Amino acid sequence: MLKALLSVYDKTGIVEFSSKVAAAGYELISTGGTHRTLTEDGRLTVGQVADYTGSPEILEGRVKTLHPSIYAGLLARRDAPEHMAELKAQSLDTIDLVVVNLYPFVETIKKPGVTLADALENIDIGGPTMLRAASKNFTSVAVVVDPNDYEWVGTKLANEGLTVEDRRGLAAKAFDHVSTYDAAVTAYLLENGDSEDELPDSLTISLKKVSGLRYGENPHQNGALYAPDNDPVGIAGARQLHGRELSYNNLMDADAAWRTASDFTDATVSVVKHANSCGLASREDIAEAYLQAYEGDTVSAFGGIVAFNRTVTAAAAEAMDPVFYEVVIAPDYEPAALEILQKKRNLRVLAIDKKPATPAYDLRPITGGILVQTADTILEDSSTWTVATKRVPTGSEMQDLAFAWKAAKHIKSNAIVFVKDLALVGMGAGQPNRVVSVHLSQRAAGDKAKGCVLSSDAFFPFADNIELAAEAGITAIVQPGGSIRDDEVIAAADKAGLAMVFTGVRHFRH
């Protein structure tokens, strides 16, 4: 008689499915909790694994399915006469169907205040082992790990039976499930260990498909969104409240906009085009912050992405109404604001958690490999900066310098940022040299450059950048310092009457 072994943590649909399995001619065998559910709720005839193996569950249930009679039944090749003869000699039977899902490790470690002991107790041992054994022998053994597969598998068992290709697909899904589970355990132990190495020798990252995309960066490329688990954070976990399907480029720019806006504690709006802020401003009122951000570059704002780090008010939504945007992102929206925004058919409206978890690693593909680094999330304090020039920045200049420094962090290098009154006035990004970035910032700012402060994401290698900034009307500069020509750069700033501070930190974003 065919045998099915069932041991599931998630009992969703298990009674109904087991009834179909039994009706298809399978003898049911199960473990403690699953056994109780099937016999008490389902009133099914189910054998105990302990009776099948002749060994009781021990160590508070840690050992129950780890037994030769289980694994011989799973691993025996039906097409190998010597295997079948050995089973008969040992009075063992084959097991033909395995239905297993695992202890909720990921759900456990997400709980506030979870202890190491709690996490360890929720590392499943027997379940993954059974899944691997059954999957290895999929030509003879069917393995089901996902309750979403119960309906179609049950229907096939009741009729024509599962094909080899059906079992192969189920086996692949089981191996994927186990590898994802193992990756989560590995990541938890590495993140919570005492190792002094910030980056491990071996890096395992498991990603689940969240959604398909219309295409990738270009129409001839396929695209999809993946996240580490079924509860993604940040842009990957944003809720879409309105609009068409998001594209690859939408998500890239939305992430850049949100990263920028959410990095500020004051009410701030970031307008992004091609992953760079073309508008950025902080104000007490979020609608005013938007207006000032938009004024930073009204031409580039068209077709851009707007991120708010505060609830979008009706006034802010009305201010946005005349301009075409692809996406707006915010923690929340006033009902009246949402009503205004939802009238724009082509606008995608996203709601996002205000404090997403910081990614453990920053990953970037290169030919033949992946570059890995820790996230650029250091704690910065402008009071620790060093004044390098004779002139000390005024209080208002220091406020603008701190704003500009944070803005430059989110703009592609070589990044130059012009700021006045906590608003981006001009920027240059992604240029092969810093002089061109200064020129671009000056051109974008125009007459508004006079009285601005300047931020540079890295040190100035030559004094020509300072001279150009002074000609544009810049009054103060923030930069990392550390060039072999710092003395020349400082002298140029002193000659022009500029104030300049060194942060001692660089913020390249290639």
N, C-alpha and C positions, 0 to 999 in steps of 0.2 A: 504493500500500500504506500502511496505517495505520502511524504511527510513535510509539514511546514513548521518552521520554528519562528515564533513571534516574540519579540522583546522590544517594546517601544516606550520611550519616555513620554512623547507626545501621543496621547490616546485619540486624537482627532480621527474620526472615521474608522477606527480599528475594528469595532464590533461589526459594522456593516460589511467591511472588507473580509473579515475572518469568516463571516457567514457564507459569503460567496466562495471562499477558498474551501471551506468544509463541504459545501454543496458540489464542488468540482471534484470531490473524492479524496481530499487530503486529510490525513490525521493531523490534528493540531497539537503542538507542544509549545509551552510557554513558561515564562519566569514569573516571579512573585506578583508584582503590581499588575502586569499585563494579564496574568492568569486570573487574578481577582476580577478585573474588568470584564474579561470574556465570559467567565462563568457566572458572575453575579449579575452584571448588566445585560450581557448577551445570552445568558443561559445556554452557552455552548458547551459541548463536551471537549475538554482540553486536558491534556496530560501535563504533569509538572516536569520541568527539566530535571529536577532532582531525582524523580523516579526514573526518568529515561537514562540518566547517567549512573544512577546508583550512588551518587554522592550528594550530600546535603549542601545547601548554600552555607558558606562560612565567611568569617571575617566581616560581619554586618553586611553581607551581600556583595562584598568586593569580589568574591570568587563564587560563580554559579554556572556560567557556561564554559569556562576554561577547562575542558575535559577532552580526553582522546576520543571518546565516543561521539562527541559533537563534531570535532574537526576531521575525524576519519569519515564521517558521514557526508561532510561538505566537500572534502578534497579528493575523495576516491574517484578515479576516472572510470566512467561507466564503460568505456571502450577498451579498457585494459583488463583482460581476464585475470591477471595476477592480483590486481587491486580488489576485484570483486571476490576472488577466492579468499583473500586475506580477511575481508570483511566477514565472510561467512564463517571462517575458522575462528574468528574472534566474537562471533555472535553479535555483529554490529549491522546496522541498517544505514541506508543512504538517507540524506536529507535533501529535499528537492526544491524547497522554497524557503528563503530567509527574509523576514520583514523586521527591520531594525531602524530606529532612529536614536540619537545619542543624548546623553545627559546635557543639560543646557549650560555649557561652559561659558559661551559668549554672553548669554543673558545674565549669568551669575556675576561675572567680572564687571559688568556695567552698573551693578547695584551700588549705591552710595555706602561707603564703609565696609565693603567686602574685604574679608580677611584672606590671607594666604591659605589657611586651612579650608575655608569655604571653597576657594578656587580649586584646590587639589582634590577635594571630595567630588567635584563635578567634572573631573577628567575621566572620561569613559575609557575602559580598557577592553572589556569583553565585547562590546558593541563593534568598535572598529576592527577588532580581530576577526569576528564573524563576517563582517562585510568584506574584508579583504579575502578571506578564505573562499567565500561564496563567489565573489567576483572573479577570482582566479580560475574557478571551475565553471564559468558561466555557460559553457556549452551544455552542461548538464544541470546546473543549479540556477534558478532565478532569484534575484535579489532586489528587494524594493526598499528604498530609503526615504522616499518622498510621498507623503499622504496624497499629494495631487495626482499621483500615478495609480492610486487604488482603483478608481473607476474603470479605466481602460484595461488595466491588468486583470481585474476581476472579471470583466466581460470576456476577455480572451480566454481566461482559464475555464470559463463556463461553456465556451464554444470550441473554436478550433485549436486553442492552446497557444502558447507563446512560441514564436519562431526563434531561431538562433540569433537573428539580428535584433529582435526585441530584447533578448537576454543580454546581448552584447551592449546595447544602449543603456540598459539598466545597470550593468556592471560598471560602465564608464561613469555613470552618474554617481554610483556608490563610491568609487575611487576618488572622484572629485570631492564628494562630501567629506570623506575621511581626510583628504589632503588639506581641505579648507579648515577642518577642525584642528588638525595638527599644527597648521600655521598659526591659528589663533592662540593655541597653548604656547607655542614657541615665542610668539611676540609678547605674550603676557610675562613669561618667565624672564625674557631678556629685559623688558622694560622695568621690571620690578626686582632685578637682581642687583648685586653689589659690584658688578664688573666696572672697572675704570675705563674700559674701551667704549667710546661713544658710538662707534660703528662696529657691528659684529663681523666676524670672519665669513660667515655665511648668512645671507639674507633671504628669507622666505616671505613672500607677500602673496596673499590670496585675495582675489577680487571677484565679486559677483556682478553680473550684468544687471544694471538698474534699468536701462532703456536703450533701445536702438535710436539712431539719429538718421535724419534724411540722407546725409552723407557726411564726409569728413571735412577737412579744410577746403577742399575743392570737390566739385560734383563727381569726379571720377574716382574719389576715395570713399571707401566704406567707413562708417563711424558708429561708435556706441559709447555709452557712459557706464563705467564700472566703479564700484565702491568696495571697501574692505569687508562689509557685512550687510545685513539686511536693514540696518538702521543708520544710514549714512548721515553725515553732518555737513555743514557748510553749503556751498553751492550744490554739491551732489545730493544733499538732502532737502533742498529748497522745495517748497510747495508752490505749484503753479496755480494761480488763482484766475488767470485769464490769458487768452491768446493762443496762437498756433504753436505747433511743436517747436521745441528749441533745437537750434543747430549746433554743430561743433563750435563754430566761431562765436555764437551767442554765449555759450558756456565759458569759453576761454575769456572773453571780454567781461562777462558777468563776474567771473572769479576775480579778475584784476580790479574791477570796480569795488567789489565787496571787500576784498583784502585791504584796499586803500581806505575806504570810508570807515570800516570797523576798527582800524588801527588808531583812530582818534577818539578821545574821551568826550570832547565837546560835540555839539550837534554839527554834523559834517555831511556834505554831499560831494560825491565824486562823479564826474562825467568822463567816461572812458571811450576812446576810439582806438582800435587796434592795440589793445592791452596797455595803453598809456593814458594817464589822466590828461585830458585837454582842458578840464575845468575842475577846480577843487576849492572849497571854501568852508570855513567854520563860522557860525553865528549863533546867537542865543535862540533865534527863531529859525526853524528848519526851512520854512518857505523862503526866508531871506537868504539862508545858506545856499539854497538851490539857485536863486536869482544871481547871486554873486559868482557861483560856480559856472553858470551858463555864460555870464559875461566874460569869463576868462578866454573863451574862444567860441564865439557864436557860429562860426563857419564849420569847424570840426565837430561841434556838438550834434549836427544833423545826422540822424541814423546811428547815434551812439547808444551807450548803456549808462543808466543813471542809478547810483546806489546811495541810499540814505541809511545813516546809522541810528535814526530815530523813526518813530511812527510818522507816516506820511499824512499830513493834514490836508483838509479840503483846499486851503489856500495854496499849499505846495502843488497839489494836483492841478489846480486852475492855472498856476504859473507855468506848468509844463505843457499845458494843453496846446498852445500854438506850434509846438516843435514836434517833429517826427522823431521818435525814439524806437529802438528795437526792443529794449528790455528795461524794466524798472525793478529794483530790488530793495526791500526794506524789511525790518523786523515785523512791522504791522502797518495797517492802513485804517484811517478813520472810515466809517461806512460811506460818508459823503465823498471822500477822496476816491474810494474804490469804485463808486458809481461813476464818477467822472472818467477815471482811467479805463473802465470796461467799455466805454463808448468808442474807444479807439480800437478798431478791429485788428490792426496789425501789431498792436503793442502786447508784449508778453509781460505779465505781472507776477512777480515771485515774492513769496514771504519766506524769511530765513531766520533761523535762530541767531540771536544777537551775539552770543559768545560761543562760536563753534570751537570744537576741540582743535588744538594746534597739531598739525600733522607731524608725525614722528620724523619723517624723512622727506626731503625734496628730491624727486627722481626725474632725471632727464635722459632720454635715449640718445646714444651715439651709435655710429656704425659698429656692430658687433658687441655692444654692451650697453650698460646703463650707468650713468654717473649718479652717485648718491651723496647727499650732504644733509646735515641737520638744518632745520628751518631757521631762517633769519629772524629770530624772535628775542634778541637780547634786550634786557631792561636798560633803558637809557635815561639819563638825568642831565639836563642842560647845566645844572649847577656845577657839574664836574668838568665842564669844558674849559679849555685853556684859552685865555685871550692872548693872541700872538702879536698884536699891533699896539702902537702907542695909544690909539684911541680905543676906549672901551665902548661896546654897544650900549645904546640907551635901553630903557626898559621895554619900550614898544618894539625896538629892533630885535631884542632877544626873543620876544614872543613870536615875531615873524620868522626869525631864524629857526626856532624850534619847530614851527609849522613847516617851514621849507625843508628842513632836514628830514622830517618824516615823509614828506611828499616825495623827495628824491629817492628814498628807499624803494618806492613802488614804481619808479620810472626806469625804463631800460637804459643801461649805460651806453655811452658816456652821458650821464644825466646832469643837466644844468636846469635849475628851477629859479624863476623870478617870482617873488611873493611880496605883496603889500596888503596890510590890514587883514591878515589871515585868509588870503585868497590867492590862488594861482593866477599870475598875470601873463606868464610866458614860460615855455619850456623847450628844451632841445633834448632829443633822446636817440639812442641807437646809432650814434655817429662814430666813425673811425677815429676821430680826434676831438678833444674837448673844445678847441677854438670854434669849430663849426657849430657845436651845441650852444655855445655862448651867442654866436651870430643868430642862430635860429630863435633862441629865447628873446633876443633883442628885437628881431623882426616881428615876432608874435606879439610882444608887449607894446611896441611902438612908443608913443609918447608916455604911456603909463609906466614905462620902465623907470622913469625918474622917481627917486625916493624908495625904490624897491630894495629888498635884500636878496642875496643870491645863495643858493645851496649847490654844492657839487658833491656827487656821490663818492668821488675819490679825490686824491690830492691833485693839485695843479703842478704839472711838470715844468712849466715855464711861466715867466712873469707876464707874457703877452695876454694871457687870459684875464689877468687882473687889470691890465691897462684897458682892454676892451670893455670890461665890466664898468670901469670908472667912466669911460666915455658914454656908456649907455645911461648913466645916472644912478648906478648901484651905490648904496651907502654902507652896507655891511655884508660880510661873507661868512658862511660856515662851510668847513671842509675838514676832512680827516687829518690833514697834515702828514708828514712823514716822507716828503720828497727830499732828495739830495740837494734840491735847489730851494728849500723852504726859506732860506735867508733872503734870496733874491725876490721871492714871491712876497714875503713880509715887507721888504724894503719898498716894493712897488705899491703895496697897499698903504704904507705910511706916507709915501710921496703923494698919493692921491687923496689922503685924508680918510681912508676907509677904516672901518673896524673889521677885524677878522678873528674868528675863534676856531680852534682845532678841537675836534671830537675824539680823535684817537681811534676811531672806528670807521671802516669802509662799508658801503652798501652797494656793491655791484649787483646788477640784475641783468644778466646777458639775455 
